[in-house]
Amino acid sequence: MKDSQKLLSVVIPIATPDRYLMNLENWIRTEDFEDVEIFIIHDRKDNESSDSLLNLISIFPEISISLESQEFNSPGLARNAGIKKTSGKWVTFLDADDYQHTGVIKEAVRDSKNADMIVGQFQRINSTGKQPKAVNTNLVSEIWMDPGFWRIAYKRDLLLSNTFSDLKMGEDIVFLADILREKRNISFSKANFYDYLVGNPFQSSANPINFQDIVKAIHLIMSKNPEWPTHKNDRGFLNRLALSYIKHSLSIKNFSGLTFVLWVLSRIYFNFSKEILSKSLRGFR
């Protein structure tokens, strides 16, 4: 179904697809895809076949599903390729091991007036069967605390000038920091947009090698804003990355890069302290 412009495009980067076919099929069978187009971007390794994805797509001829298969070696670059193919007014992202409430997002974007982004809520689902934990964010200043770029619907035009880096980890936070450095019209929905699976041993965050990309992500955010300590959103995202890196480094007893990360944190908190002191002094004048 490739007719008129769709309301919503969903971009799904996927590597080793056989692990996630059942989850993807369940999502497609459950959600409402009227006025929605889906782009599956297979980040192919070596001579890995895309046949299983083609078979999955063939089950749902009534739904607009497209597949691109090539070697990107990065979820961010795979998403960039998907963005270029989209034609929807709004774009969202789905990781193949998670679940997106597409019908809920459609209602939110239909009701939107002048927003560039709509931030929904999400819940963490533990793969070991623990109870879901809901995450509620209703302020721009809180987005960095639980970045969850996949629980956000973006106007497509916004994404044409903001792309993902080639990092394997931290690319989502760099992406959000780039977007939020400019003033945006952001609306918040109380509805749950996304279920995020944690505890999956195949997630990129489960690979210790990928954690070195967090240091690169910090460098990227800093290099794009020479006055980064004074920018509230950059400070928040850098804080998030730095604390994640420290927690991981302590858990595996690998302290390379730790000095740099601690220096970044000291700059963040020193600058924040200066702001508080300055505001307090102004109060006495």
ChimeraX attribute file (.defattr): number of C-alpha atoms within 10 A of each C-alpha:
attribute: neighborCount
match mode: 1-to-1
recipient: residues
	/A:1	11
	/A:2	10
	/A:3	6
	/A:4	9
	/A:5	14
	/A:6	17
	/A:7	17
	/A:8	28
	/A:9	30
	/A:10	22
	/A:11	26
	/A:12	21
	/A:13	26
	/A:14	24
	/A:15	21
	/A:16	15
	/A:17	21
	/A:18	13
	/A:19	13
	/A:20	16
	/A:21	16
	/A:22	14
	/A:23	13
	/A:24	21
	/A:25	14
	/A:26	11
	/A:27	17
	/A:28	19
	/A:29	11
	/A:30	12
	/A:31	14
	/A:32	15
	/A:33	18
	/A:34	14
	/A:35	16
	/A:36	23
	/A:37	23
	/A:38	25
	/A:39	22
	/A:40	22
	/A:41	25
	/A:42	25
	/A:43	24
	/A:44	19
	/A:45	14
	/A:46	8
	/A:47	8
	/A:48	15
	/A:49	15
	/A:50	18
	/A:51	11
	/A:52	12
	/A:53	20
	/A:54	13
	/A:55	10
	/A:56	16
	/A:57	19
	/A:58	12
	/A:59	11
	/A:60	13
	/A:61	10
	/A:62	11
	/A:63	19
	/A:64	19
	/A:65	20
	/A:66	18
	/A:67	15
	/A:68	16
	/A:69	19
	/A:70	16
	/A:71	16
	/A:72	19
	/A:73	15
	/A:74	19
	/A:75	25
	/A:76	22
	/A:77	22
	/A:78	26
	/A:79	25
	/A:80	20
	/A:81	18
	/A:82	25
	/A:83	22
	/A:84	11
	/A:85	15
	/A:86	21
	/A:87	17
	/A:88	22
	/A:89	15
	/A:90	26
	/A:91	27
	/A:92	23
	/A:93	22
	/A:94	24
	/A:95	18
	/A:96	20
	/A:97	20
	/A:98	18
	/A:99	20
	/A:100	24
	/A:101	18
	/A:102	23
	/A:103	15
	/A:104	17
	/A:105	25
	/A:106	21
	/A:107	11
	/A:108	20
	/A:109	21
	/A:110	11
	/A:111	9
	/A:112	14
	/A:113	9
	/A:114	9
	/A:115	15
	/A:116	18
	/A:117	22
	/A:118	20
	/A:119	28
	/A:120	26
	/A:121	20
	/A:122	26
	/A:123	18
	/A:124	18
	/A:125	19
	/A:126	16
	/A:127	14
	/A:128	10
	/A:129	8
	/A:130	9
	/A:131	11
	/A:132	15
	/A:133	13
	/A:134	13
	/A:135	13
	/A:136	19
	/A:137	19
	/A:138	14
	/A:139	11
	/A:140	14
	/A:141	12
	/A:142	13
	/A:143	20
	/A:144	22
	/A:145	12
	/A:146	14
	/A:147	18
	/A:148	19
	/A:149	19
	/A:150	23
	/A:151	24
	/A:152	24
	/A:153	25
	/A:154	24
	/A:155	19
	/A:156	21
	/A:157	13
	/A:158	15
	/A:159	17
	/A:160	11
	/A:161	8
	/A:162	13
	/A:163	21
	/A:164	21
	/A:165	20
	/A:166	17
	/A:167	21
	/A:168	21
	/A:169	25
	/A:170	26
	/A:171	23
	/A:172	21
	/A:173	25
	/A:174	28
	/A:175	19
	/A:176	21
	/A:177	23
	/A:178	19
	/A:179	17
	/A:180	16
	/A:181	14
	/A:182	8
	/A:183	8
	/A:184	13
	/A:185	11
	/A:186	16
	/A:187	20
	/A:188	19
	/A:189	18
	/A:190	13
	/A:191	16
	/A:192	19
	/A:193	25
	/A:194	23
	/A:195	23
	/A:196	23
	/A:197	18
	/A:198	16
	/A:199	14
	/A:200	13
	/A:201	10
	/A:202	11
	/A:203	12
	/A:204	14
	/A:205	17
	/A:206	13
	/A:207	11
	/A:208	12
	/A:209	11
	/A:210	14
	/A:211	20
	/A:212	17
	/A:213	17
	/A:214	24
	/A:215	20
	/A:216	16
	/A:217	25
	/A:218	23
	/A:219	16
	/A:220	16
	/A:221	20
	/A:222	18
	/A:223	11
	/A:224	14
	/A:225	14
	/A:226	10
	/A:227	10
	/A:228	17
	/A:229	21
	/A:230	15
	/A:231	13
	/A:232	13
	/A:233	21
	/A:234	27
	/A:235	23
	/A:236	20
	/A:237	23
	/A:238	28
	/A:239	21
	/A:240	19
	/A:241	21
	/A:242	23
	/A:243	14
	/A:244	14
	/A:245	22
	/A:246	18
	/A:247	11
	/A:248	16
	/A:249	18
	/A:250	11
	/A:251	9
	/A:252	9
	/A:253	10
	/A:254	12
	/A:255	12
	/A:256	11
	/A:257	14
	/A:258	16
	/A:259	11
	/A:260	14
	/A:261	22
	/A:262	15
	/A:263	11
	/A:264	20
	/A:265	20
	/A:266	13
	/A:267	16
	/A:268	21
	/A:269	14
	/A:270	12
	/A:271	15
	/A:272	16
	/A:273	12
	/A:274	11
	/A:275	13
	/A:276	11
	/A:277	12
	/A:278	11
	/A:279	11
	/A:280	11
	/A:281	10
	/A:282	9
	/A:283	8
	/A:284	6
	/A:285	5
